[in-house]
Amino acid sequence: MAYETLDWAVDADGVATLTLNRPDALNAFDLTMARELHEVFTTDAADDDVRAVVVTGAGRAFCAGMDLSADGNVFGLDESLDVSPETLRERFDDPAYAEGVRDTGGKVTLAIHALPKPVIAAINGPAVGIGATMTLAMDLRLASTRARIGFVFGRLGIVPEAASSWFLPRLVGVQQALEWVYAADILTAEQAHAGRLVRSVHEPDDLLPAALDLARSFVVDRSPVALALAKQLVYGGAGAAHPLESHLADSVAMWHASIGDGKEGVAAFLDKRTPTFTGKASEAPRIFPG
């Protein structure tokens, strides 16, 4: 479908390029973009013809954060509601709370996290606030030398959002996460790389081709089901209380994989030929809850 704030294109290998497309506003995140990002990750990206997604920004920015020029409450929040952890948990799906209390960025990152396919951020320029935190739910982050990344919430008197308090410490450690959040500084691409937030740093013209090539290397001649299960196992295992939980999950995932595309993979290996996998990511069973 057509989007107002996004561009979406899929190549012959099933690698999708999702471009945040408000260049005149440095791709600032508004409520329309929030709705459209949630839509694209729950519909277009979920199509089995899509094997991986690369996210980048149009123009010179990735995403300059929340669009603070909107009228009223720029976060779309209903200031008349009584909000506590207990009331939000009880009324999580109540439209008044779903629309008036739940963090819009968090809806997006939960949708990204749930997608059973590789998602790569190609951070081509400034990425601050939600522009930074939305990338944390993606599986890898590549940055241009022109990228500038900031968790700048403290400068605005607000707090980290988009479930970043879950993602960021898992990526860079608690100490580094707290330092970046407390300082609210703008990081260079090299500083983000040194802090292990980004995988690699590239010259501007090389960034998107590198991200697309990386995505292609993950999915060409690979089983979509096995990739989907592997993504679940890594994320789920990272939060497991004991390795036994991972053993149980591994065993279930291996059983499902081995009776499906695994048979073709083994046969192709023995025959010294390229495998022809027929499984679909949408067929991957849920191993961990959530």
C-alpha positions in Angstrom: 0.0 0.0 0.0 1.0 3.6 -0.4 2.3 5.5 2.7 2.5 9.2 3.4 5.7 9.2 5.4 7.5 6.0 4.2 8.8 4.4 1.0 8.7 0.7 0.6 10.4 -1.4 -2.1 11.3 -5.1 -2.3 14.0 -6.5 -4.6 14.1 -9.8 -6.4 15.8 -11.5 -3.5 13.1 -10.5 -1.1 15.1 -7.8 0.6 12.9 -4.8 1.4 14.2 -1.2 1.7 12.1 0.9 4.1 12.9 4.6 3.8 11.7 7.1 6.3 10.5 9.8 3.9 10.0 13.2 5.4 13.3 14.7 4.3 12.2 18.4 4.7 11.6 17.6 8.3 14.7 15.5 8.7 12.4 12.5 8.8 11.0 13.6 12.2 8.7 11.0 13.7 5.1 12.1 14.0 1.9 10.2 14.8 1.3 9.4 11.1 4.8 7.9 10.8 4.1 5.9 14.0 1.0 4.4 12.6 2.6 3.7 9.2 5.6 2.1 10.7 3.5 -0.2 12.8 1.4 -1.0 9.7 4.4 -1.8 7.5 6.0 -4.1 10.1 2.7 -6.0 10.8 1.5 -6.3 7.2 4.0 -5.6 4.3 7.0 -6.9 6.1 5.1 -10.0 7.3 4.5 -11.1 3.7 6.4 -14.3 3.0 7.8 -12.8 -0.2 9.8 -10.4 2.1 12.9 -12.1 3.5 14.6 -9.2 5.3 14.2 -5.4 5.8 16.7 -2.6 5.7 15.6 0.7 7.2 17.1 4.0 6.2 16.2 7.7 5.9 15.7 10.0 2.9 18.0 12.9 2.5 20.6 13.8 5.1 19.0 12.4 8.2 17.8 9.1 9.5 15.3 10.5 11.9 15.6 13.7 13.9 13.3 12.4 16.7 9.8 13.3 17.6 8.2 16.1 15.6 7.9 18.7 18.3 6.0 21.2 16.0 2.7 19.3 16.2 -0.3 21.0 17.9 -1.3 19.8 21.4 0.4 16.9 23.1 3.0 16.0 20.5 3.2 12.4 21.8 -0.6 11.9 21.3 -1.3 11.3 25.0 -4.6 11.9 26.7 -3.8 14.1 29.7 -7.2 13.5 31.3 -6.6 9.8 32.1 -5.5 8.3 35.4 -2.3 6.4 34.6 -0.4 3.8 36.8 1.3 0.5 35.9 -1.7 -1.3 37.3 -4.4 0.5 35.3 -2.3 0.3 32.1 -1.8 -3.5 32.5 -5.5 -4.0 33.2 -6.7 -1.8 30.4 -3.9 -2.5 27.9 -6.2 -3.1 25.0 -8.8 -0.5 26.0 -8.9 2.0 23.1 -8.7 4.9 25.4 -5.5 3.6 27.0 -4.1 2.0 23.8 -4.3 5.3 22.0 -4.0 7.8 24.8 -1.4 6.3 27.1 0.7 3.6 25.3 3.9 4.9 23.9 3.7 5.2 20.1 7.4 4.4 19.7 7.0 1.3 21.8 4.2 0.0 19.5 6.6 0.3 16.6 9.6 -1.4 18.3 7.4 -4.3 19.6 6.3 -4.8 16.0 9.8 -4.7 14.7 11.0 -7.1 17.4 8.1 -9.5 16.6 9.0 -9.7 12.9 10.5 -13.2 12.3 13.0 -11.9 9.8 16.3 -10.0 9.9 15.9 -6.2 10.2 18.9 -4.0 9.6 19.2 -0.2 10.3 21.3 1.8 7.8 21.7 5.0 9.9 22.6 7.5 7.3 22.6 10.7 9.3 21.2 12.2 12.6 19.2 9.7 14.7 18.1 11.1 18.0 15.3 10.3 20.4 12.9 7.9 18.8 15.2 8.1 15.8 17.8 6.3 17.9 15.6 4.1 20.0 13.6 2.6 17.1 16.9 1.1 15.8 17.5 -0.8 19.0 14.7 -3.2 18.1 16.4 -4.0 14.8 18.9 -6.8 14.7 21.9 -4.9 13.4 22.8 -1.3 13.0 25.2 0.1 10.4 26.1 3.7 10.4 27.4 6.3 8.0 30.3 8.5 9.0 27.7 11.3 9.0 25.5 9.6 11.5 24.9 11.3 14.8 23.1 9.3 17.5 21.6 10.7 20.7 19.5 9.5 23.6 18.7 13.1 24.4 15.6 12.6 26.6 17.1 14.3 29.6 17.5 17.6 27.7 13.7 17.6 27.3 12.7 16.5 30.7 11.3 13.2 29.5 12.5 9.5 29.7 13.7 6.8 27.3 10.8 5.2 25.4 10.2 2.7 22.6 11.1 -0.1 25.1 14.7 1.2 24.9 15.2 0.5 28.6 14.9 -3.2 27.6 16.9 -3.1 24.4 19.8 -0.7 25.1 21.3 -2.4 28.2 21.2 -5.7 26.4 23.1 -4.2 23.5 25.7 -2.1 25.2 25.5 -3.1 28.9 23.9 -1.2 31.8 26.9 1.1 32.6 27.2 2.3 29.0 23.4 2.7 28.6 23.1 4.8 31.8 26.1 7.0 30.8 24.5 7.8 27.4 21.1 8.4 28.9 22.4 10.5 31.8 24.7 12.6 29.6 22.1 13.0 26.8 25.0 13.8 24.4 25.1 13.4 20.6 27.4 10.5 19.7 29.5 10.3 16.6 29.3 7.1 14.5 32.8 6.2 15.8 31.7 6.7 19.5 28.6 4.5 18.8 30.8 1.9 17.3 33.2 2.0 20.2 30.3 1.5 22.5 29.1 -1.5 20.5 25.9 0.1 19.5 26.6 -0.1 15.8 28.2 -3.0 13.9 30.2 -1.0 11.4 30.8 2.5 10.1 30.8 3.3 6.3 31.3 6.2 4.0 27.9 7.7 3.1 27.7 6.3 -0.4 28.7 2.8 0.8 26.2 2.5 3.7 23.0 1.4 2.0 24.8 -1.0 -0.5 26.6 -2.6 2.5 23.4 -3.0 4.5 21.6 -4.5 1.5 24.5 -6.9 0.7 24.5 -8.0 4.4 20.8 -8.6 4.3 21.1 -10.5 1.1 23.8 -12.7 2.6 21.4 -13.7 5.4 18.5 -14.8 3.2 19.7 -16.0 -0.2 19.7 -19.9 -0.1 18.6 -19.8 3.5 15.5 -21.3 5.1 13.1 -18.6 6.2 11.7 -20.9 8.9 15.2 -21.6 10.3 16.0 -17.9 10.4 12.7 -17.1 12.1 13.3 -19.8 14.8 17.0 -18.7 15.2 15.8 -15.1 15.9 13.4 -16.4 18.6 16.1 -18.5 20.2 18.7 -15.8 20.4 16.4 -13.2 21.8 14.5 -15.6 24.1 17.7 -17.2 25.3 19.2 -13.9 26.2 16.5 -13.4 28.8 16.2 -17.0 30.0 16.8 -17.6 33.7 18.7 -20.8 33.2 20.4 -22.6 30.2 17.8 -25.4 30.6 15.2 -23.0 29.2 17.3 -22.6 26.1 17.8 -26.3 25.9 14.1 -26.8 25.9 13.5 -24.1 23.3 16.4 -25.4 21.1 15.0 -28.9 21.2 11.5 -27.8 20.1 13.0 -25.6 17.4 15.3 -28.2 16.1 12.5 -30.8 15.9 10.4 -28.4 13.8 13.3 -27.3 11.6 14.6 -30.8 11.0 11.3 -32.3 9.8 10.8 -29.4 7.4 13.5 -27.5 5.5 16.2 -29.4 7.4 15.6 -32.5 5.3 16.2 -30.5 2.1 19.3 -28.8 3.6 20.9 -32.1 4.6 20.1 -33.6 1.2 21.5 -30.6 -0.7 24.7 -30.7 1.4 25.2 -34.4 0.7 24.4 -33.9 -3.0 26.7 -30.9 -3.2 24.0 -28.7 -4.6 22.2 -25.5 -3.7 19.2 -26.2 -1.5 15.6 -25.3 -2.5 13.9 -24.4 0.7 10.1 -24.2 0.7 9.3 -23.2 4.3 7.8 -19.8 5.1 8.6 -17.5 8.0 5.0 -17.3 8.8 4.9 -21.1 9.5 7.6 -20.9 12.2 6.0 -22.0 15.5 6.2 -19.7 18.6 8.8 -21.2 20.9 9.1 -18.5 23.5 6.0 -16.7 24.9 5.2 -13.2 23.7 
